[in-house]
Amino acid sequence: MVSILEKKGFSGDTISKSLAKLEDLGYIDDRNYAYNYAVSKATERLWGSRRIRVELGRRGISTEIVESILKRLKDEIDEESLLEKAIRKKLHLLRVDSSEKSYRRLYNYLMRRGFSASSVMERIRKWKVMDERDDEIG
């Protein structure tokens, strides 16, 4: 925000005083912003904690705040269920078949969403087993 105001020609003193006033009034609160952003992206966009960490860092949120928000989120939102929803969404949208190429695409999609590699691989293995059983039955 400071750099934007500087580009618009405001002096450093004016910027500092304005930001202090906004903080006192509760209009600038990185912790609240980060929490709301993280919850929104996790629940609506199905992002994992790694992606949220990166995106909050890009938005200038301190590492301390990011880590505390992620810890809080871990207690409130089950990332494994988010991963499951993301898999179902991808499988539904793309009608992924049981080829290795499809599994690689699914893996890459989930990694971009910010889920851990170990969780993604575990889930994909389960889907492969289910596909193999379906092939044997059907």
N, CA, C and O atoms as a GROMACS GRO file, in nm:
protein
  552
    1MET      N    1   0.083  -0.118   0.000
    1MET     CA    2   0.000   0.000   0.000
    1MET      C    3   0.088   0.125   0.000
    1MET      O    4   0.056   0.225  -0.064
    2VAL      N    5   0.199   0.118   0.072
    2VAL     CA    6   0.290   0.232   0.080
    2VAL      C    7   0.342   0.267  -0.058
    2VAL      O    8   0.344   0.384  -0.096
    3SER      N    9   0.385   0.167  -0.133
    3SER     CA   10   0.442   0.194  -0.265
    3SER      C   11   0.339   0.256  -0.359
    3SER      O   12   0.373   0.342  -0.442
    4ILE      N   13   0.216   0.215  -0.348
    4ILE     CA   14   0.110   0.272  -0.431
    4ILE      C   15   0.090   0.419  -0.397
    4ILE      O   16   0.078   0.503  -0.486
    5LEU      N   17   0.087   0.449  -0.268
    5LEU     CA   18   0.067   0.588  -0.226
    5LEU      C   19   0.187   0.675  -0.264
    5LEU      O   20   0.171   0.792  -0.298
    6GLU      N   21   0.307   0.618  -0.257
    6GLU     CA   22   0.426   0.693  -0.297
    6GLU      C   23   0.422   0.724  -0.446
    6GLU      O   24   0.459   0.834  -0.488
    7LYS      N   25   0.378   0.628  -0.527
    7LYS     CA   26   0.367   0.650  -0.671
    7LYS      C   27   0.265   0.759  -0.704
    7LYS      O   28   0.277   0.828  -0.805
    8LYS      N   29   0.166   0.772  -0.617
    8LYS     CA   30   0.064   0.875  -0.639
    8LYS      C   31   0.110   1.012  -0.590
    8LYS      O   32   0.038   1.111  -0.605
    9GLY      N   33   0.230   1.019  -0.530
    9GLY     CA   34   0.288   1.148  -0.493
    9GLY      C   35   0.271   1.190  -0.348
    9GLY      O   36   0.302   1.304  -0.313
   10PHE      N   37   0.223   1.101  -0.262
   10PHE     CA   38   0.208   1.135  -0.121
   10PHE      C   39   0.343   1.128  -0.051
   10PHE      O   40   0.426   1.044  -0.084
   11SER      N   41   0.364   1.215   0.046
   11SER     CA   42   0.491   1.215   0.120
   11SER      C   43   0.494   1.100   0.219
   11SER      O   44   0.390   1.047   0.259
   12GLY      N   45   0.614   1.062   0.258
   12GLY     CA   46   0.632   0.953   0.355
   12GLY      C   47   0.564   0.981   0.486
   12GLY      O   48   0.507   0.892   0.548
   13ASP      N   49   0.569   1.108   0.531
   13ASP     CA   50   0.506   1.146   0.657
   13ASP      C   51   0.354   1.132   0.649
   13ASP      O   52   0.291   1.082   0.742
   14THR      N   53   0.297   1.177   0.541
   14THR     CA   54   0.152   1.168   0.521
   14THR      C   55   0.108   1.022   0.516
   14THR      O   56   0.007   0.984   0.575
   15ILE      N   57   0.185   0.941   0.447
   15ILE     CA   58   0.154   0.798   0.436
   15ILE      C   59   0.158   0.732   0.573
   15ILE      O   60   0.067   0.658   0.610
   16SER      N   61   0.264   0.759   0.649
   16SER     CA   62   0.279   0.698   0.782
   16SER      C   63   0.163   0.736   0.874
   16SER      O   64   0.106   0.651   0.942
   17LYS      N   65   0.129   0.864   0.876
   17LYS     CA   66   0.020   0.911   0.962
   17LYS      C   67  -0.114   0.849   0.919
   17LYS      O   68  -0.194   0.808   1.003
   18SER      N   69  -0.136   0.843   0.788
   18SER     CA   70  -0.262   0.787   0.738
   18SER      C   71  -0.273   0.638   0.771
   18SER      O   72  -0.379   0.592   0.815
   19LEU      N   73  -0.166   0.564   0.752
   19LEU     CA   74  -0.168   0.422   0.782
   19LEU      C   75  -0.186   0.396   0.931
   19LEU      O   76  -0.257   0.303   0.970
   20ALA      N   77  -0.122   0.478   1.014
   20ALA     CA   78  -0.138   0.463   1.159
   20ALA      C   79  -0.283   0.487   1.200
   20ALA      O   80  -0.337   0.415   1.284
   21LYS      N   81  -0.345   0.587   1.141
   21LYS     CA   82  -0.484   0.618   1.170
   21LYS      C   83  -0.575   0.503   1.126
   21LYS      O   84  -0.666   0.463   1.199
   22LEU      N   85  -0.550   0.449   1.008
   22LEU     CA   86  -0.631   0.337   0.958
   22LEU      C   87  -0.614   0.213   1.046
   22LEU      O   88  -0.710   0.140   1.070
   23GLU      N   89  -0.492   0.189   1.092
   23GLU     CA   90  -0.468   0.076   1.182
   23GLU      C   91  -0.540   0.095   1.315
   23GLU      O   92  -0.599   0.001   1.368
   24ASP      N   93  -0.535   0.217   1.368
   24ASP     CA   94  -0.604   0.246   1.494
   24ASP      C   95  -0.754   0.223   1.482
   24ASP      O   96  -0.819   0.178   1.577
   25LEU      N   97  -0.808   0.254   1.368
   25LEU     CA   98  -0.952   0.237   1.346
   25LEU      C   99  -0.989   0.092   1.311
   25LEU      O  100  -1.107   0.058   1.302
   26GLY      N  101  -0.888   0.008   1.292
   26GLY     CA  102  -0.914  -0.132   1.262
   26GLY      C  103  -0.938  -0.164   1.116
   26GLY      O  104  -0.984  -0.272   1.082
   27TYR      N  105  -0.906  -0.068   1.028
   27TYR     CA  106  -0.928  -0.090   0.886
   27TYR      C  107  -0.814  -0.170   0.821
   27TYR      O  108  -0.833  -0.232   0.716
   28ILE      N  109  -0.699  -0.167   0.883
   28ILE     CA  110  -0.585  -0.243   0.831
   28ILE      C  111  -0.550  -0.347   0.935
   28ILE      O  112  -0.503  -0.314   1.044
   29ASP      N  113  -0.572  -0.472   0.901
   29ASP     CA  114  -0.546  -0.582   0.993
   29ASP      C  115  -0.499  -0.702   0.912
   29ASP      O  116  -0.580  -0.779   0.860
   30ASP      N  117  -0.367  -0.718   0.901
   30ASP     CA  118  -0.311  -0.826   0.820
   30ASP      C  119  -0.358  -0.963   0.866
   30ASP      O  120  -0.386  -1.050   0.784
   31ARG      N  121  -0.368  -0.982   0.996
   31ARG     CA  122  -0.407  -1.112   1.049
   31ARG      C  123  -0.551  -1.148   1.007
   31ARG      O  124  -0.578  -1.260   0.964
   32ASN      N  125  -0.640  -1.053   1.020
   32ASN     CA  126  -0.780  -1.075   0.982
   32ASN      C  127  -0.792  -1.097   0.830
   32ASN      O  128  -0.862  -1.187   0.785
   33TYR      N  129  -0.722  -1.015   0.754
   33TYR     CA  130  -0.723  -1.029   0.609
   33TYR      C  131  -0.670  -1.168   0.569
   33TYR      O  132  -0.732  -1.237   0.488
   34ALA      N  133  -0.557  -1.207   0.626
   34ALA     CA  134  -0.494  -1.335   0.592
   34ALA      C  135  -0.586  -1.452   0.627
   34ALA      O  136  -0.598  -1.547   0.549
   35TYR      N  137  -0.649  -1.445   0.742
   35TYR     CA  138  -0.739  -1.554   0.782
   35TYR      C  139  -0.856  -1.565   0.685
   35TYR      O  140  -0.887  -1.674   0.638
   36ASN      N  141  -0.921  -1.454   0.656
   36ASN     CA  142  -1.036  -1.456   0.565
   36ASN      C  143  -0.996  -1.502   0.425
   36ASN      O  144  -1.070  -1.578   0.360
   37TYR      N  145  -0.881  -1.458   0.379
   37TYR     CA  146  -0.830  -1.499   0.249
   37TYR      C  147  -0.806  -1.650   0.247
   37TYR      O  148  -0.847  -1.719   0.154
   38ALA      N  149  -0.740  -1.700   0.350
   38ALA     CA  150  -0.706  -1.842   0.358
   38ALA      C  151  -0.831  -1.930   0.363
   38ALA      O  152  -0.839  -2.029   0.291
   39VAL      N  153  -0.926  -1.894   0.446
   39VAL     CA  154  -1.049  -1.972   0.456
   39VAL      C  155  -1.122  -1.972   0.322
   39VAL      O  156  -1.171  -2.076   0.277
   40SER      N  157  -1.130  -1.856   0.260
   40SER     CA  158  -1.198  -1.845   0.131
   40SER      C  159  -1.132  -1.934   0.026
   40SER      O  160  -1.201  -2.007  -0.045
   41LYS      N  161  -1.002  -1.926   0.015
   41LYS     CA  162  -0.932  -2.003  -0.088
   41LYS      C  163  -0.936  -2.153  -0.058
   41LYS      O  164  -0.945  -2.234  -0.150
   42ALA      N  165  -0.931  -2.190   0.068
   42ALA     CA  166  -0.936  -2.332   0.103
   42ALA      C  167  -1.074  -2.391   0.072
   42ALA      O  168  -1.085  -2.498   0.014
   43THR      N  169  -1.177  -2.322   0.112
   43THR     CA  170  -1.311  -2.379   0.099
   43THR      C  171  -1.373  -2.358  -0.039
   43THR      O  172  -1.446  -2.445  -0.087
   44GLU      N  173  -1.346  -2.245  -0.103
   44GLU     CA  174  -1.410  -2.216  -0.231
   44GLU      C  175  -1.325  -2.260  -0.350
   44GLU      O  176  -1.379  -2.308  -0.450
   45ARG      N  177  -1.194  -2.244  -0.340
   45ARG     CA  178  -1.106  -2.278  -0.452
   45ARG      C  179  -1.036  -2.413  -0.432
   45ARG      O  180  -0.967  -2.462  -0.522
   46LEU      N  181  -1.054  -2.472  -0.313
   46LEU     CA  182  -0.995  -2.601  -0.280
   46LEU      C  183  -0.842  -2.597  -0.287
   46LEU      O  184  -0.779  -2.683  -0.348
   47TRP      N  185  -0.785  -2.495  -0.224
   47TRP     CA  186  -0.640  -2.481  -0.216
   47TRP      C  187  -0.588  -2.548  -0.091
   47TRP      O  188  -0.653  -2.544   0.014
   48GLY      N  189  -0.473  -2.610  -0.102
   48GLY     CA  190  -0.404  -2.667   0.012
   48GLY      C  191  -0.319  -2.563   0.082
   48GLY      O  192  -0.304  -2.451   0.033
   49SER      N  193  -0.262  -2.601   0.196
   49SER     CA  194  -0.187  -2.506   0.277
   49SER      C  195  -0.062  -2.453   0.207
   49SER      O  196  -0.024  -2.338   0.229
   50ARG      N  197   0.002  -2.532   0.124
   50ARG     CA  198   0.122  -2.484   0.055
   50ARG      C  199   0.089  -2.369  -0.040
   50ARG      O  200   0.162  -2.270  -0.045
   51ARG      N  201  -0.018  -2.381  -0.113
   51ARG     CA  202  -0.058  -2.274  -0.206
   51ARG      C  203  -0.098  -2.149  -0.128
   51ARG      O  204  -0.064  -2.038  -0.166
   52ILE      N  205  -0.171  -2.168  -0.020
   52ILE     CA  206  -0.213  -2.053   0.062
   52ILE      C  207  -0.091  -1.982   0.118
   52ILE      O  208  -0.085  -1.859   0.119
   53ARG      N  209   0.008  -2.059   0.164
   53ARG     CA  210   0.132  -2.000   0.219
   53ARG      C  211   0.200  -1.912   0.114
   53ARG      O  212   0.239  -1.799   0.144
   54VAL      N  213   0.213  -1.963  -0.007
   54VAL     CA  214   0.279  -1.888  -0.115
   54VAL      C  215   0.202  -1.761  -0.148
   54VAL      O  216   0.260  -1.653  -0.159
   55GLU      N  217   0.072  -1.775  -0.164
   55GLU     CA  218  -0.010  -1.660  -0.205
   55GLU      C  219  -0.014  -1.551  -0.098
   55GLU      O  220  -0.011  -1.432  -0.130
   56LEU      N  221  -0.021  -1.590   0.028
   56LEU     CA  222  -0.019  -1.488   0.134
   56LEU      C  223   0.117  -1.418   0.137
   56LEU      O  224   0.124  -1.298   0.159
   57GLY      N  225   0.224  -1.493   0.116
   57GLY     CA  226   0.357  -1.433   0.109
   57GLY      C  227   0.367  -1.333  -0.005
   57GLY      O  228   0.426  -1.226   0.011
   58ARG      N  229   0.309  -1.367  -0.119
   58ARG     CA  230   0.308  -1.275  -0.233
   58ARG      C  231   0.233  -1.147  -0.202
   58ARG      O  232   0.261  -1.041  -0.258
   59ARG      N  233   0.138  -1.156  -0.112
   59ARG     CA  234   0.058  -1.038  -0.076
   59ARG      C  235   0.120  -0.958   0.038
   59ARG      O  236   0.059  -0.864   0.088
   60GLY      N  237   0.241  -0.995   0.076
   60GLY     CA  238   0.315  -0.917   0.175
   60GLY      C  239   0.282  -0.949   0.320
   60GLY      O  240   0.318  -0.872   0.409
   61ILE      N  241   0.216  -1.059   0.345
   61ILE     CA  242   0.184  -1.098   0.482
   61ILE      C  243   0.308  -1.162   0.543
   61ILE      O  244   0.373  -1.245   0.480
   62SER      N  245   0.341  -1.124   0.665
   62SER     CA  246   0.462  -1.173   0.730
   62SER      C  247   0.455  -1.324   0.752
   62SER      O  248   0.348  -1.382   0.768
   63THR      N  249   0.572  -1.385   0.753
   63THR     CA  250   0.581  -1.531   0.773
   63THR      C  251   0.519  -1.572   0.905
   63THR      O  252   0.454  -1.676   0.913
   64GLU      N  253   0.538  -1.491   1.008
   64GLU     CA  254   0.480  -1.521   1.140
   64GLU      C  255   0.328  -1.529   1.133
   64GLU      O  256   0.267  -1.623   1.186
   65ILE      N  257   0.267  -1.432   1.069
   65ILE     CA  258   0.121  -1.431   1.056
   65ILE      C  259   0.075  -1.548   0.969
   65ILE      O  260  -0.023  -1.614   1.002
   66VAL      N  261   0.144  -1.573   0.860
   66VAL     CA  262   0.106  -1.682   0.770
   66VAL      C  263   0.107  -1.816   0.844
   66VAL      O  264   0.013  -1.894   0.834
   67GLU      N  265   0.213  -1.840   0.919
   67GLU     CA  266   0.224  -1.967   0.990
   67GLU      C  267   0.116  -1.981   1.097
   67GLU      O  268   0.061  -2.090   1.116
   68SER      N  269   0.085  -1.872   1.167
   68SER     CA  270  -0.020  -1.881   1.270
   68SER      C  271  -0.157  -1.904   1.206
   68SER      O  272  -0.240  -1.975   1.262
   69ILE      N  273  -0.181  -1.844   1.090
   69ILE     CA  274  -0.307  -1.863   1.018
   69ILE      C  275  -0.318  -2.007   0.970
   69ILE      O  276  -0.424  -2.068   0.982
   70LEU      N  277  -0.209  -2.061   0.917
   70LEU     CA  278  -0.212  -2.200   0.868
   70LEU      C  279  -0.233  -2.299   0.983
   70LEU      O  280  -0.300  -2.400   0.966
   71LYS      N  281  -0.175  -2.268   1.098
   71LYS     CA  282  -0.196  -2.355   1.214
   71LYS      C  283  -0.344  -2.351   1.255
   71LYS      O  284  -0.404  -2.454   1.285
   72ARG      N  285  -0.400  -2.232   1.257
   72ARG     CA  286  -0.541  -2.218   1.291
   72ARG      C  287  -0.630  -2.290   1.190
   72ARG      O  288  -0.727  -2.356   1.227
   73LEU      N  289  -0.597  -2.276   1.063
   73LEU     CA  290  -0.673  -2.342   0.958
   73LEU      C  291  -0.668  -2.493   0.970
   73LEU      O  292  -0.768  -2.562   0.948
   74LYS      N  293  -0.551  -2.544   1.006
   74LYS     CA  294  -0.534  -2.688   1.021
   74LYS      C  295  -0.631  -2.743   1.126
   74LYS      O  296  -0.680  -2.855   1.114
   75ASP      N  297  -0.657  -2.663   1.231
   75ASP     CA  298  -0.750  -2.704   1.336
   75ASP      C  299  -0.896  -2.693   1.292
   75ASP      O  300  -0.982  -2.763   1.344
   76GLU      N  301  -0.922  -2.604   1.196
   76GLU     CA  302  -1.060  -2.576   1.158
   76GLU      C  303  -1.106  -2.648   1.030
   76GLU      O  304  -1.225  -2.679   1.015
   77ILE      N  305  -1.014  -2.673   0.940
   77ILE     CA  306  -1.050  -2.730   0.809
   77ILE      C  307  -0.967  -2.856   0.786
   77ILE      O  308  -0.845  -2.855   0.802
   78ASP      N  309  -1.034  -2.963   0.748
   78ASP     CA  310  -0.967  -3.089   0.721
   78ASP      C  311  -0.913  -3.087   0.578
   78ASP      O  312  -0.989  -3.094   0.482
   79GLU      N  313  -0.781  -3.077   0.566
   79GLU     CA  314  -0.719  -3.068   0.434
   79GLU      C  315  -0.738  -3.195   0.353
   79GLU      O  316  -0.743  -3.190   0.230
   80GLU      N  317  -0.749  -3.308   0.420
   80GLU     CA  318  -0.772  -3.433   0.347
   80GLU      C  319  -0.909  -3.433   0.277
   80GLU      O  320  -0.922  -3.484   0.166
   81SER      N  321  -1.008  -3.375   0.342
   81SER     CA  322  -1.139  -3.367   0.276
   81SER      C  323  -1.135  -3.267   0.160
   81SER      O  324  -1.204  -3.286   0.060
   82LEU      N  325  -1.055  -3.160   0.173
   82LEU     CA  326  -1.039  -3.067   0.062
   82LEU      C  327  -0.972  -3.137  -0.056
   82LEU      O  328  -1.010  -3.117  -0.171
   83LEU      N  329  -0.872  -3.218  -0.026
   83LEU     CA  330  -0.803  -3.294  -0.130
   83LEU      C  331  -0.900  -3.388  -0.201
   83LEU      O  332  -0.900  -3.397  -0.324
   84GLU      N  333  -0.982  -3.455  -0.125
   84GLU     CA  334  -1.082  -3.546  -0.182
   84GLU      C  335  -1.179  -3.470  -0.273
   84GLU      O  336  -1.212  -3.516  -0.382
   85LYS      N  337  -1.224  -3.354  -0.228
   85LYS     CA  338  -1.316  -3.272  -0.309
   85LYS      C  339  -1.247  -3.226  -0.438
   85LYS      O  340  -1.309  -3.226  -0.545
   86ALA      N  341  -1.120  -3.188  -0.427
   86ALA     CA  342  -1.046  -3.144  -0.546
   86ALA      C  343  -1.031  -3.257  -0.646
   86ALA      O  344  -1.043  -3.236  -0.767
   87ILE      N  345  -1.006  -3.378  -0.596
   87ILE     CA  346  -0.995  -3.494  -0.685
   87ILE      C  347  -1.127  -3.519  -0.755
   87ILE      O  348  -1.132  -3.537  -0.877
   88ARG      N  349  -1.235  -3.521  -0.678
   88ARG     CA  350  -1.367  -3.546  -0.737
   88ARG      C  351  -1.402  -3.440  -0.842
   88ARG      O  352  -1.458  -3.472  -0.947
   89LYS      N  353  -1.370  -3.315  -0.810
   89LYS     CA  354  -1.398  -3.207  -0.904
   89LYS      C  355  -1.321  -3.228  -1.034
   89LYS      O  356  -1.378  -3.217  -1.143
   90LYS      N  357  -1.194  -3.259  -1.023
   90LYS     CA  358  -1.111  -3.278  -1.142
   90LYS      C  359  -1.159  -3.399  -1.222
   90LYS      O  360  -1.169  -3.392  -1.345
   91LEU      N  361  -1.189  -3.507  -1.155
   91LEU     CA  362  -1.235  -3.627  -1.224
   91LEU      C  363  -1.368  -3.602  -1.294
   91LEU      O  364  -1.392  -3.651  -1.404
   92HIS      N  365  -1.454  -3.526  -1.229
   92HIS     CA  366  -1.586  -3.496  -1.287
   92HIS      C  367  -1.573  -3.404  -1.409
   92HIS      O  368  -1.636  -3.427  -1.512
   93LEU      N  369  -1.491  -3.299  -1.396
   93LEU     CA  370  -1.478  -3.202  -1.504
   93LEU      C  371  -1.410  -3.258  -1.628
   93LEU      O  372  -1.450  -3.230  -1.741
   94LEU      N  373  -1.307  -3.338  -1.606
   94LEU     CA  374  -1.228  -3.385  -1.720
   94LEU      C  375  -1.257  -3.528  -1.760
   94LEU      O  376  -1.203  -3.577  -1.860
   95ARG      N  377  -1.340  -3.595  -1.684
   95ARG     CA  378  -1.368  -3.735  -1.712
   95ARG      C  379  -1.237  -3.812  -1.733
   95ARG      O  380  -1.215  -3.877  -1.835
   96VAL      N  381  -1.153  -3.803  -1.633
   96VAL     CA  382  -1.020  -3.864  -1.637
   96VAL      C  383  -1.034  -4.015  -1.645
   96VAL      O  384  -1.110  -4.076  -1.569
   97ASP      N  385  -0.959  -4.076  -1.737
   97ASP     CA  386  -0.960  -4.221  -1.746
   97ASP      C  387  -0.849  -4.278  -1.658
   97ASP      O  388  -0.786  -4.204  -1.582
   98SER      N  389  -0.824  -4.406  -1.669
   98SER     CA  390  -0.728  -4.470  -1.579
   98SER      C  391  -0.589  -4.483  -1.642
   98SER      O  392  -0.511  -4.568  -1.600
   99SER      N  393  -0.557  -4.400  -1.740
   99SER     CA  394  -0.424  -4.405  -1.800
   99SER      C  395  -0.322  -4.333  -1.711
   99SER      O  396  -0.357  -4.250  -1.628
  100GLU      N  397  -0.197  -4.367  -1.732
  100GLU     CA  398  -0.091  -4.302  -1.656
  100GLU      C  399  -0.087  -4.152  -1.684
  100GLU      O  400  -0.059  -4.072  -1.595
  101LYS      N  401  -0.115  -4.114  -1.806
  101LYS     CA  402  -0.118  -3.972  -1.843
  101LYS      C  403  -0.223  -3.897  -1.761
  101LYS      O  404  -0.199  -3.786  -1.715
  102SER      N  405  -0.338  -3.959  -1.743
  102SER     CA  406  -0.446  -3.897  -1.665
  102SER      C  407  -0.405  -3.883  -1.518
  102SER      O  408  -0.434  -3.782  -1.454
  103TYR      N  409  -0.339  -3.985  -1.466
  103TYR     CA  410  -0.294  -3.976  -1.327
  103TYR      C  411  -0.186  -3.869  -1.310
  103TYR      O  412  -0.183  -3.802  -1.207
  104ARG      N  413  -0.100  -3.853  -1.408
  104ARG     CA  414   0.001  -3.746  -1.402
  104ARG      C  415  -0.066  -3.610  -1.404
  104ARG      O  416  -0.028  -3.519  -1.330
  105ARG      N  417  -0.166  -3.596  -1.490
  105ARG     CA  418  -0.239  -3.469  -1.495
  105ARG      C  419  -0.308  -3.439  -1.363
  105ARG      O  420  -0.305  -3.326  -1.314
  106LEU      N  421  -0.368  -3.541  -1.306
  106LEU     CA  422  -0.434  -3.524  -1.177
  106LEU      C  423  -0.333  -3.487  -1.070
  106LEU      O  424  -0.358  -3.396  -0.990
  107TYR      N  425  -0.219  -3.554  -1.068
  107TYR     CA  426  -0.112  -3.525  -0.972
  107TYR      C  427  -0.067  -3.379  -0.986
  107TYR      O  428  -0.057  -3.307  -0.887
  108ASN      N  429  -0.040  -3.336  -1.108
  108ASN     CA  430   0.007  -3.199  -1.131
  108ASN      C  431  -0.098  -3.096  -1.090
  108ASN      O  432  -0.065  -2.993  -1.030
  109TYR      N  433  -0.222  -3.123  -1.120
  109TYR     CA  434  -0.332  -3.035  -1.081
  109TYR      C  435  -0.336  -3.018  -0.930
  109TYR      O  436  -0.347  -2.906  -0.880
  110LEU      N  437  -0.327  -3.130  -0.858
  110LEU     CA  438  -0.336  -3.125  -0.711
  110LEU      C  439  -0.213  -3.059  -0.650
  110LEU      O  440  -0.223  -2.991  -0.548
  111MET      N  441  -0.098  -3.078  -0.711
  111MET     CA  442   0.022  -3.011  -0.661
  111MET      C  443   0.010  -2.860  -0.680
  111MET      O  444   0.050  -2.784  -0.592
  112ARG      N  445  -0.044  -2.816  -0.794
  112ARG     CA  446  -0.064  -2.673  -0.816
  112ARG      C  447  -0.165  -2.616  -0.717
  112ARG      O  448  -0.159  -2.498  -0.682
  113ARG      N  449  -0.256  -2.699  -0.672
  113ARG     CA  450  -0.354  -2.656  -0.572
  113ARG      C  451  -0.293  -2.641  -0.434
  113ARG      O  452  -0.354  -2.581  -0.345
  114GLY      N  453  -0.171  -2.694  -0.414
  114GLY     CA  454  -0.101  -2.673  -0.289
  114GLY      C  455  -0.111  -2.785  -0.188
  114GLY      O  456  -0.088  -2.763  -0.069
  115PHE      N  457  -0.144  -2.905  -0.232
  115PHE     CA  458  -0.149  -3.019  -0.141
  115PHE      C  459  -0.012  -3.085  -0.135
  115PHE      O  460   0.068  -3.072  -0.228
  116SER      N  461   0.015  -3.155  -0.027
  116SER     CA  462   0.146  -3.219  -0.012
  116SER      C  463   0.158  -3.337  -0.107
  116SER      O  464   0.060  -3.406  -0.137
  117ALA      N  465   0.280  -3.359  -0.154
  117ALA     CA  466   0.305  -3.467  -0.250
  117ALA      C  467   0.267  -3.602  -0.192
  117ALA      O  468   0.210  -3.686  -0.261
  118SER      N  469   0.298  -3.624  -0.064
  118SER     CA  470   0.267  -3.754  -0.004
  118SER      C  471   0.116  -3.778   0.003
  118SER      O  472   0.070  -3.889  -0.025
  119SER      N  473   0.040  -3.677   0.039
  119SER     CA  474  -0.106  -3.691   0.044
  119SER      C  475  -0.164  -3.716  -0.095
  119SER      O  476  -0.253  -3.798  -0.113
  120VAL      N  477  -0.112  -3.644  -0.192
  120VAL     CA  478  -0.160  -3.659  -0.330
  120VAL      C  479  -0.131  -3.800  -0.381
  120VAL      O  480  -0.218  -3.865  -0.438
  121MET      N  481  -0.009  -3.846  -0.361
  121MET     CA  482   0.028  -3.980  -0.409
  121MET      C  483  -0.056  -4.088  -0.340
  121MET      O  484  -0.100  -4.184  -0.404
  122GLU      N  485  -0.079  -4.072  -0.212
  122GLU     CA  486  -0.160  -4.169  -0.138
  122GLU      C  487  -0.302  -4.176  -0.196
  122GLU      O  488  -0.355  -4.285  -0.217
  123ARG      N  489  -0.361  -4.061  -0.222
  123ARG     CA  490  -0.496  -4.057  -0.278
  123ARG      C  491  -0.501  -4.114  -0.419
  123ARG      O  492  -0.595  -4.186  -0.454
  124ILE      N  493  -0.402  -4.081  -0.500
  124ILE     CA  494  -0.401  -4.132  -0.638
  124ILE      C  495  -0.387  -4.284  -0.636
  124ILE      O  496  -0.451  -4.352  -0.716
  125ARG      N  497  -0.304  -4.336  -0.548
  125ARG     CA  498  -0.291  -4.482  -0.538
  125ARG      C  499  -0.426  -4.546  -0.504
  125ARG      O  500  -0.461  -4.650  -0.560
  126LYS      N  501  -0.500  -4.484  -0.413
  126LYS     CA  502  -0.632  -4.536  -0.378
  126LYS      C  503  -0.725  -4.534  -0.499
  126LYS      O  504  -0.800  -4.629  -0.522
  127TRP      N  505  -0.721  -4.425  -0.577
  127TRP     CA  506  -0.805  -4.416  -0.696
  127TRP      C  507  -0.765  -4.522  -0.798
  127TRP      O  508  -0.851  -4.581  -0.862
  128LYS      N  509  -0.634  -4.546  -0.812
  128LYS     CA  510  -0.588  -4.649  -0.907
  128LYS      C  511  -0.642  -4.786  -0.866
  128LYS      O  512  -0.689  -4.863  -0.950
  129VAL      N  513  -0.634  -4.816  -0.737
  129VAL     CA  514  -0.684  -4.945  -0.688
  129VAL      C  515  -0.832  -4.958  -0.715
  129VAL      O  516  -0.879  -5.063  -0.759
  130MET      N  517  -0.907  -4.851  -0.689
  130MET     CA  518  -1.051  -4.854  -0.715
  130MET      C  519  -1.079  -4.874  -0.864
  130MET      O  520  -1.169  -4.949  -0.901
  131ASP      N  521  -1.002  -4.806  -0.951
  131ASP     CA  522  -1.018  -4.822  -1.096
  131ASP      C  523  -0.989  -4.965  -1.139
  131ASP      O  524  -1.062  -5.023  -1.221
  132GLU      N  525  -0.882  -5.022  -1.083
  132GLU     CA  526  -0.846  -5.159  -1.118
  132GLU      C  527  -0.956  -5.257  -1.076
  132GLU      O  528  -0.987  -5.351  -1.149
  133ARG      N  529  -1.013  -5.235  -0.959
  133ARG     CA  530  -1.123  -5.321  -0.913
  133ARG      C  531  -1.244  -5.307  -1.005
  133ARG      O  532  -1.308  -5.406  -1.040
  134ASP      N  533  -1.274  -5.183  -1.043
  134ASP     CA  534  -1.387  -5.159  -1.134
  134ASP      C  535  -1.365  -5.230  -1.268
  134ASP      O  536  -1.459  -5.285  -1.326
  135ASP      N  537  -1.239  -5.226  -1.318
  135ASP     CA  538  -1.208  -5.293  -1.444
  135ASP      C  539  -1.227  -5.443  -1.433
  135ASP      O  540  -1.274  -5.508  -1.527
  136GLU      N  541  -1.188  -5.500  -1.317
  136GLU     CA  542  -1.202  -5.643  -1.297
  136GLU      C  543  -1.348  -5.684  -1.288
  136GLU      O  544  -1.387  -5.789  -1.340
  137ILE      N  545  -1.430  -5.601  -1.223
  137ILE     CA  546  -1.571  -5.631  -1.204
  137ILE      C  547  -1.649  -5.610  -1.333
  137ILE      O  548  -1.730  -5.694  -1.373
  138GLY      N  549  -1.622  -5.494  -1.398
  138GLY     CA  550  -1.703  -5.455  -1.512
  138GLY      C  551  -1.652  -5.505  -1.640
  138GLY      O  552  -1.711  -5.479  -1.744
   0.00000   0.00000   0.00000
